[in-house]
Amino acid sequence: MPGGCVTRFARGIAPAQAVSVNRRIAIVLAALIVPGGLVALFGAVVVKAFSRTDAGRKAWDRMANLLRRPVAPAEPVRQAA
């Protein structure tokens, strides 16, 4: 039984991919520098978390449908005579 599973576990966990880690650090730093960046970063994390579960997808769809619905005007628009 050459190589295989035993040697993979003996070496421990695989190291994190440097590109992925660097990108995340850069995004967090940019969010700290850009005004409103933390709000956008938090929103992106929430949307990503919602999209991972069925319940989250359903909740996101309900919210998106509420935002897509046209708002009725408070009073009728008057036309010039």
C-alpha positions as CSV (number, residue, x, y, z in Angstrom):
1,M,0.0,0.0,0.0
2,P,2.2,2.9,-1.2
3,G,1.7,6.5,-0.2
4,G,-2.0,7.0,0.1
5,C,-4.0,8.1,3.1
6,V,-1.6,7.3,5.9
7,T,1.1,9.7,4.7
8,R,-1.3,12.4,4.0
9,F,-2.6,12.3,7.6
10,A,0.9,12.0,9.0
11,R,1.8,15.3,7.5
12,G,-1.0,17.2,9.2
13,I,-3.5,19.6,7.6
14,A,-2.8,21.1,4.3
15,P,-1.4,24.7,4.5
16,A,-3.8,27.5,3.5
17,Q,-3.5,28.8,0.0
18,A,-1.4,32.0,0.1
19,V,-3.4,33.7,-2.6
20,S,-6.7,33.2,-0.8
21,V,-5.3,34.5,2.5
22,N,-3.7,37.5,0.9
23,R,-6.9,38.4,-0.9
24,R,-8.9,38.3,2.3
25,I,-6.4,40.4,4.2
26,A,-6.5,43.0,1.3
27,I,-10.3,43.1,1.3
28,V,-10.4,43.7,5.1
29,L,-7.7,46.4,4.9
30,A,-9.6,48.1,2.0
31,A,-12.8,47.9,4.0
32,L,-11.1,49.7,6.9
33,I,-9.7,52.5,4.7
34,V,-12.7,53.1,2.3
35,P,-15.6,55.1,4.0
36,G,-18.5,52.7,4.4
37,G,-16.3,49.8,3.6
38,L,-17.0,47.9,6.8
39,V,-20.7,48.1,6.1
40,A,-20.3,46.8,2.6
41,L,-18.0,44.0,3.9
42,F,-20.5,43.0,6.6
43,G,-23.3,43.0,4.0
44,A,-21.3,40.8,1.7
45,V,-20.6,38.3,4.5
46,V,-24.4,38.3,5.4
47,V,-25.4,37.7,1.8
48,K,-22.8,34.9,1.4
49,A,-24.1,33.2,4.6
50,F,-27.7,33.5,3.4
51,S,-26.9,31.9,0.1
52,R,-25.4,28.8,1.7
53,T,-28.6,27.5,3.2
54,D,-32.1,26.8,1.8
55,A,-33.8,28.8,4.6
56,G,-31.4,31.7,3.8
57,R,-32.1,31.6,0.1
58,K,-35.9,31.6,0.8
59,A,-35.5,34.6,3.2
60,W,-33.3,36.5,0.6
61,D,-35.9,35.8,-2.1
62,R,-38.7,37.2,0.1
63,M,-36.7,40.3,0.9
64,A,-35.7,40.8,-2.8
65,N,-39.4,40.5,-3.8
66,L,-40.4,43.2,-1.3
67,L,-37.8,45.5,-2.7
68,R,-38.8,44.8,-6.3
69,R,-42.5,45.6,-5.7
70,P,-43.4,49.1,-7.0
71,V,-44.4,51.7,-4.4
72,A,-47.8,53.2,-4.8
73,P,-47.7,57.0,-4.8
74,A,-49.1,58.7,-1.6
75,E,-51.5,61.0,-3.6
76,P,-52.4,61.1,-7.3
77,V,-50.2,63.1,-9.5
78,R,-51.9,66.3,-10.8
79,Q,-51.5,67.3,-14.4
80,A,-51.0,70.8,-15.5
81,A,-54.0,72.6,-16.9
